[in-house]
Amino acid sequence: MPYADSHGTRLYAESTGNGTPIVFVHEFAGDYRNWENQVRYFARRYRCITFNARGYPPSDVPQDPQLYSQSHAVQDIAAVMRHFGLARAHIVGLSMGAYATLNFGIAHPEMALSLVIAGAGHGSDPHMREQSMKEFEELAQRLLTLGMPDAISDYAQSPNRRRYREKDLRGFEEFNQQFAGHSAYGSAMTLRGCQQRRPTIYQLKEQMQQLDVPTLVITGDDDEPCLEPSVFMKRHIPDAQLLVVPRTSHPVNLEEPDAFNHAVFNFITEVDGRAPRAAA
């Protein structure tokens, strides 16, 4: 069945390939389709799991606002893993999905072979926190009043995505067409439940210092809101590596799929070679 159950919420999920499992967790503006370049690459020797977060059709769109939170995002990763019978997996997340990946590693280290945290940190700068919260709420309001295509026009053209448009206009336009097809209500509740209420990267310092999971932190050097948080994670996660990809903005796996895939492959291979681990 293509749906995993997470405490009554159905999550659309796909499994491709065989071998040690990798679970990919998408960003706010994306969905499971944004991992296509990674699935085609990694499924040659790994089992690739992709899924849509709650609020992102064909996953369920809960009508109760209380069913959207960072803790639900963590539970959803575990639910997808249980659905496919996975005891452990490498977890790879981008942006919103990277926040969920980090928090999943903190909550369930026994289920994570490794963590790849890419483009995490938006809204963490304490000097910009109030402005970020205001922008999240304004976008949520626009989504609920205007609908997806009109509400996301500025977001889709933001400076954090300019390199993607410069490098791959066709891919950039496809990405925004898919984004415009999301649920306005699900996206608005995600903003209010996750982005506005989740702890910042800096607030997770103590938990990160206790995190005993190999971690690769990735950021583009043009992804300004995520640069300092990425360095912070490198400094405070005991077994962390940091990769800064040049001339790259937020959606690093889409902008530079070859660099992203090679870095993640080398990292996962190195982790798997440290000691025998039961992956599933």
C-alpha positions in Angstrom: 0.0 0.0 0.0 1.3 3.5 -0.8 0.1 5.0 2.5 1.7 4.9 5.9 -0.5 5.5 8.9 0.8 8.0 11.5 -1.7 8.0 14.3 -4.6 8.3 12.0 -3.1 10.5 9.3 -2.3 8.8 6.0 1.1 9.7 4.5 1.8 9.0 0.8 5.1 7.1 0.6 7.1 5.3 -2.1 9.9 2.8 -1.9 12.4 2.3 -4.7 15.4 0.0 -4.9 17.0 -2.5 -2.5 19.7 -2.4 0.1 20.4 -0.2 3.2 17.4 2.3 3.4 17.6 6.0 3.0 14.6 8.1 4.0 14.3 11.5 2.2 12.3 14.3 4.0 11.2 17.3 1.8 11.1 21.0 2.3 8.1 23.3 2.9 7.9 24.4 -0.8 8.5 20.9 -2.1 7.2 17.3 -1.9 8.5 13.8 -2.5 9.0 14.5 -6.2 11.9 16.9 -5.4 14.0 13.9 -4.5 13.8 12.4 -8.0 17.4 13.1 -8.8 18.5 11.4 -5.6 16.2 8.4 -6.0 17.5 7.7 -9.5 21.1 7.9 -8.2 20.9 6.1 -4.9 18.3 3.4 -5.8 21.0 1.6 -7.8 22.3 0.3 -4.5 20.1 1.6 -1.7 16.5 1.4 -0.8 15.1 4.9 -1.2 12.0 6.0 0.7 10.2 9.2 -0.1 7.0 10.5 1.3 4.8 13.6 1.5 4.4 15.3 4.8 1.0 15.7 6.4 -0.8 18.6 4.7 0.7 17.7 1.3 -1.6 15.7 -1.0 -1.9 12.9 -1.8 -1.1 12.6 2.0 -4.0 13.6 4.2 -4.6 17.3 5.0 -5.8 17.3 8.7 -8.3 20.0 9.4 -7.3 20.2 13.1 -4.5 22.8 13.4 -3.2 21.0 16.4 -2.2 18.1 14.1 0.7 20.2 12.6 3.9 20.5 14.7 7.6 19.7 14.7 6.8 16.7 17.0 4.3 15.4 14.4 6.9 15.7 11.7 9.3 13.6 13.7 6.5 11.0 14.4 5.7 10.9 10.7 9.3 9.9 9.8 9.1 7.0 12.3 5.6 6.0 11.0 6.9 5.8 7.4 9.9 3.7 8.6 7.5 1.3 10.5 5.3 1.1 7.4 8.2 -0.3 5.4 9.5 -2.4 8.3 12.7 -0.5 8.8 14.4 -0.6 12.1 17.2 1.9 11.1 17.9 4.1 8.1 20.0 7.0 6.9 17.7 10.1 7.1 18.2 12.9 4.6 16.3 16.2 4.9 16.1 19.6 3.2 15.1 22.8 5.0 11.8 22.0 6.8 12.7 18.3 6.3 16.2 19.0 7.7 14.7 20.4 10.9 12.6 17.2 11.1 15.7 15.1 10.4 17.7 16.8 13.2 14.8 16.5 15.7 14.3 12.9 14.6 17.9 12.1 15.4 17.6 13.7 18.8 14.3 11.9 19.6 15.1 8.5 18.0 18.9 8.0 17.7 18.4 4.3 17.7 16.6 4.5 14.4 19.1 6.7 12.6 22.1 5.3 10.9 23.1 8.8 10.0 21.6 12.3 9.4 22.0 14.6 6.4 20.8 18.1 7.4 20.7 20.4 4.3 19.5 24.0 4.3 18.4 24.1 7.9 18.2 27.3 9.9 15.7 29.7 8.5 14.1 31.6 11.3 16.9 30.9 13.8 18.7 34.2 13.7 17.7 35.9 17.1 18.1 39.3 15.5 15.6 38.4 12.7 13.4 36.1 14.7 10.5 38.6 15.1 10.6 39.5 11.4 10.7 35.8 10.4 7.7 35.0 12.5 5.9 37.9 10.9 6.7 36.7 7.4 5.6 33.2 8.2 2.2 34.4 9.4 1.8 36.8 6.5 2.4 33.9 4.1 -0.1 31.7 6.0 -2.7 34.5 5.7 -2.1 34.9 2.0 -2.4 31.2 1.4 -5.7 31.1 3.2 -7.1 34.1 1.4 -5.6 34.0 -2.1 -4.9 30.3 -2.7 -1.6 28.7 -3.7 -0.6 30.3 -7.1 -1.1 33.9 -6.1 0.1 33.5 -2.5 3.5 32.0 -3.3 4.5 34.3 -6.1 7.0 36.3 -4.0 8.2 33.3 -2.0 9.0 31.3 -5.2 11.0 34.2 -6.5 12.9 34.9 -3.3 16.7 35.6 -3.2 17.1 32.2 -1.5 16.2 30.5 -4.8 17.8 32.9 -7.3 20.7 30.6 -8.2 18.3 27.7 -9.0 16.5 30.0 -11.5 19.9 31.1 -13.0 21.2 27.5 -13.3 18.1 25.5 -14.3 15.2 27.6 -15.5 13.3 24.5 -16.7 13.7 22.8 -13.3 12.9 26.0 -11.4 9.6 26.4 -13.3 8.7 22.8 -12.8 9.4 23.2 -9.1 7.1 26.2 -8.8 4.3 24.5 -10.8 4.4 21.6 -8.4 4.5 24.1 -5.4 1.4 25.9 -6.8 -0.5 22.6 -6.8 -0.1 22.0 -3.0 -2.9 22.4 -0.5 -3.2 26.1 0.6 -4.7 25.0 4.0 -2.1 22.3 4.6 0.7 24.7 3.8 -0.7 27.4 6.0 -1.1 25.1 8.9 2.4 23.8 8.4 3.7 27.3 8.6 1.8 28.0 11.8 2.4 24.6 13.4 6.0 23.9 12.4 7.8 27.0 11.3 6.3 29.4 13.9 6.5 27.0 16.8 9.6 24.8 16.3 12.7 25.5 18.4 15.5 27.3 16.5 18.8 25.6 15.7 20.4 27.6 18.5 17.8 26.5 21.0 18.7 22.8 20.3 22.3 23.3 21.4 22.2 21.0 24.5 20.4 18.3 22.6 22.8 18.5 19.7 25.8 18.1 22.1 24.3 14.8 23.2 23.5 13.6 19.7 25.4 10.4 19.0 24.6 10.0 15.3 27.0 10.7 12.4 25.8 13.9 10.7 26.5 15.7 7.5 25.5 19.3 7.4 25.1 20.9 3.9 24.4 24.5 2.9 24.8 26.7 -0.1 27.0 29.7 0.4 24.2 31.9 -1.0 21.7 30.5 1.5 22.3 33.3 3.9 19.7 32.4 6.7 21.3 28.9 6.9 25.0 29.6 6.9 25.6 30.5 10.5 23.2 27.8 11.8 25.1 25.2 9.7 28.4 26.2 11.3 26.7 26.1 14.7 25.5 22.5 14.1 29.0 21.5 12.9 30.5 22.9 16.2 28.0 21.3 18.5 27.1 17.9 17.0 30.0 15.7 18.1 30.3 13.6 14.9 29.4 16.3 12.3 30.9 17.2 9.0 30.1 20.4 7.1 29.9 21.0 3.4 29.4 24.5 1.9 28.5 24.3 -1.8 29.6 27.4 -3.7 27.3 29.7 -5.8 24.3 27.8 -4.4 21.2 29.0 -2.7 18.5 27.1 -0.7 17.4 24.0 -2.7 20.9 22.5 -2.8 19.8 19.0 -3.9 18.0 20.5 -6.9 20.5 23.2 -7.8 23.6 21.0 -7.6 22.3 17.4 -7.7 25.7 15.9 -8.7 27.6 17.6 -5.9 24.8 16.8 -3.4 24.6 13.1 -4.5 28.4 12.5 -4.4 28.8 14.2 -1.0 25.9 12.2 0.5 27.1 9.0 -1.1 30.6 9.4 0.2 29.3 10.2 3.6 26.9 7.3 3.8 29.5 4.9 2.5 32.0 6.1 5.1 29.4 5.7 7.9 28.4 2.2 6.7 32.1 1.2 6.6 32.8 2.1 10.2 31.2 -1.0 11.8 28.5 -3.5 10.9 25.0 -2.1 11.6 21.6 -3.7 11.3 19.9 -1.4 8.8 16.4 -3.0 8.6 
